[in-house]
């Protein structure tokens, strides 16, 4: 349970999507989730961010293929700037979503407490339609078609995640 700030209003539920470089998958998920939050009027009760496990692209824009794939589906990724995940953030986050098992391992190893360790989940774990898929593939070394396919996976899994957490947040129990 997220503690209530002064004034008694519940603190927002905070989700951070984390991929390898914060220029492909996690900015996609952040844009998709931000749109879901906006469309459902939950800007005060649900916050989203994204980050990377590595520092290779810190300060850079999202990959141009990410921005193009997002724009083709009606999302805006043009303002994104890559940043690296800081383990100190665990204290402020309710859910840390990784895209593959390697990222989840890194994040769990960085978790300072068992409670923080339990905050790390794989995105496809929220999607009952993902079948045997566990990891969202990294499109970085691929083409625009693969970026679009990865975005479609992220959209479906993000909607499934949102659908799972939204009722609890609306009831004031993040």
C-alpha positions as CSV (number, residue, x, y, z in Angstrom):
1,X,0.0,0.0,0.0
2,X,1.4,3.4,-0.9
3,X,1.3,5.8,2.0
4,X,-1.0,8.7,1.8
5,X,0.7,12.1,1.5
6,X,-0.4,15.1,3.6
7,X,-4.0,16.0,3.2
8,X,-5.1,12.4,3.2
9,X,-5.3,11.9,-0.6
10,X,-3.8,8.6,-1.6
11,X,-0.4,8.8,-3.3
12,X,-0.4,7.8,-7.0
13,X,0.4,4.3,-8.0
14,X,3.8,4.5,-9.8
15,X,4.9,2.2,-12.6
16,X,8.3,2.2,-14.3
17,X,8.9,0.3,-17.5
18,X,12.6,-0.8,-17.8
19,X,14.4,-2.1,-20.9
20,X,18.0,-2.3,-21.9
21,X,18.7,1.2,-23.3
22,X,15.4,3.1,-22.8
23,X,15.1,3.9,-26.5
24,X,12.9,1.2,-27.9
25,X,10.6,-1.0,-25.7
26,X,10.3,1.0,-22.5
27,X,9.5,4.3,-24.2
28,X,6.8,2.5,-26.2
29,X,5.3,1.1,-23.1
30,X,5.5,4.5,-21.3
31,X,3.7,6.2,-24.2
32,X,1.0,3.5,-24.4
33,X,0.4,3.5,-20.7
34,X,0.4,7.3,-20.5
35,X,-2.3,7.3,-23.1
36,X,-4.3,4.7,-21.2
37,X,-4.0,6.8,-18.0
38,X,-5.2,9.9,-19.9
39,X,-8.1,8.2,-21.6
40,X,-9.3,6.9,-18.3
41,X,-8.9,10.2,-16.4
42,X,-6.4,8.7,-13.9
43,X,-3.6,11.3,-14.2
44,X,-3.8,12.0,-10.4
45,X,-3.8,8.4,-9.3
46,X,-1.5,6.6,-11.7
47,X,2.0,7.7,-12.9
48,X,4.3,6.1,-15.4
49,X,7.9,6.4,-16.3
50,X,10.6,4.4,-18.1
51,X,14.3,3.7,-17.8
52,X,17.2,1.5,-18.9
53,X,19.3,-1.1,-17.1
54,X,22.3,0.3,-19.0
55,X,23.7,3.8,-19.5
56,X,24.5,3.6,-23.2
57,X,21.8,6.0,-24.4
58,X,21.3,8.3,-21.4
59,X,20.1,11.7,-22.6
60,X,19.2,10.5,-26.1
61,X,15.8,10.6,-27.8
62,X,13.9,7.4,-28.4
63,X,15.1,5.5,-31.5
64,X,13.6,7.0,-34.6
65,X,11.9,3.7,-35.4
66,X,10.3,3.8,-32.0
67,X,9.0,7.3,-32.5
68,X,7.7,6.4,-36.0
69,X,6.0,3.2,-34.8
70,X,4.4,5.1,-32.0
71,X,3.2,8.0,-34.3
72,X,1.7,5.4,-36.7
73,X,-0.5,4.2,-33.8
74,X,-1.4,7.7,-32.5
75,X,1.1,8.0,-29.7
76,X,3.7,10.7,-29.1
77,X,7.2,9.6,-28.2
78,X,9.0,12.7,-29.5
79,X,9.8,14.2,-26.1
80,X,11.4,11.1,-24.6
81,X,14.9,11.2,-23.2
82,X,16.6,8.0,-22.1
83,X,17.6,7.6,-18.5
84,X,19.2,4.8,-16.4
85,X,17.2,3.1,-13.7
86,X,18.4,4.1,-10.2
87,X,17.9,1.5,-7.5
88,X,17.0,4.3,-5.1
89,X,13.8,4.7,-7.1
90,X,12.4,1.4,-5.7
91,X,11.3,3.2,-2.6
92,X,9.0,5.4,-4.7
93,X,7.8,2.8,-7.1
94,X,4.9,0.4,-6.8
95,X,5.6,-1.7,-9.9
96,X,8.8,-2.2,-12.0
97,X,8.1,-3.8,-15.3
98,X,10.9,-5.5,-17.3
99,X,10.6,-6.7,-20.9
100,X,12.9,-9.8,-20.7
101,X,14.3,-12.1,-18.1
102,X,17.8,-10.5,-18.3
103,X,16.4,-7.2,-17.3
104,X,14.3,-8.7,-14.5
105,X,17.4,-10.4,-13.1
106,X,19.4,-7.2,-13.1
107,X,16.5,-5.2,-11.5
108,X,15.9,-7.9,-8.8
109,X,19.7,-7.9,-8.0
110,X,19.5,-4.2,-7.5
111,X,16.5,-4.3,-5.3
112,X,17.5,-3.3,-1.8
113,X,14.8,-5.3,0.0
114,X,12.6,-8.3,-0.5
115,X,9.6,-6.0,-0.9
116,X,11.4,-4.2,-3.7
117,X,12.4,-7.5,-5.3
118,X,8.8,-8.4,-5.4
119,X,7.9,-5.2,-7.4
120,X,9.7,-6.5,-10.5
121,X,7.6,-8.3,-13.0
122,X,7.8,-9.2,-16.7
123,X,5.4,-7.3,-19.0
124,X,4.1,-10.4,-20.8
125,X,3.2,-12.0,-17.4
126,X,0.2,-9.6,-17.3
127,X,-1.0,-10.7,-20.8
128,X,-3.1,-13.9,-20.7
129,X,-2.9,-14.0,-24.5
130,X,0.9,-14.1,-24.7
131,X,0.9,-17.9,-24.8
132,X,4.3,-19.3,-24.2
133,X,6.1,-16.0,-24.8
134,X,8.0,-14.7,-21.8
135,X,10.1,-12.0,-23.2
136,X,9.2,-9.0,-25.4
137,X,11.9,-9.2,-28.2
138,X,14.3,-6.2,-28.6
139,X,13.7,-4.6,-32.0
140,X,16.9,-2.5,-31.9
141,X,18.8,-4.6,-34.5
142,X,15.7,-5.1,-36.7
143,X,13.5,-3.2,-39.1
144,X,10.4,-1.0,-38.9
145,X,8.1,-4.0,-39.3
146,X,9.6,-5.6,-36.2
147,X,9.2,-2.3,-34.3
148,X,5.5,-2.3,-35.2
149,X,5.1,-5.9,-34.1
150,X,6.8,-5.3,-30.8
151,X,4.6,-2.2,-30.3
152,X,1.5,-4.4,-30.9
153,X,2.7,-6.8,-28.2
154,X,3.4,-4.0,-25.8
155,X,-0.1,-2.4,-26.4
156,X,-1.9,-5.7,-25.7
157,X,0.2,-6.5,-22.6
158,X,0.0,-2.9,-21.3
159,X,-3.8,-2.9,-21.7
160,X,-3.9,-6.2,-19.8
161,X,-1.7,-4.7,-17.0
162,X,-3.8,-1.6,-16.9
163,X,-7.0,-3.6,-16.6
164,X,-5.6,-5.5,-13.7
165,X,-4.5,-2.6,-11.6
166,X,-7.1,0.0,-12.5
167,X,-10.0,-1.3,-10.3
168,X,-7.8,-1.3,-7.2
169,X,-6.5,2.1,-7.9
170,X,-10.1,3.4,-8.4
171,X,-11.0,1.9,-5.1
172,X,-8.1,3.7,-3.4
173,X,-6.1,0.6,-2.7
174,X,-3.0,0.7,-5.0
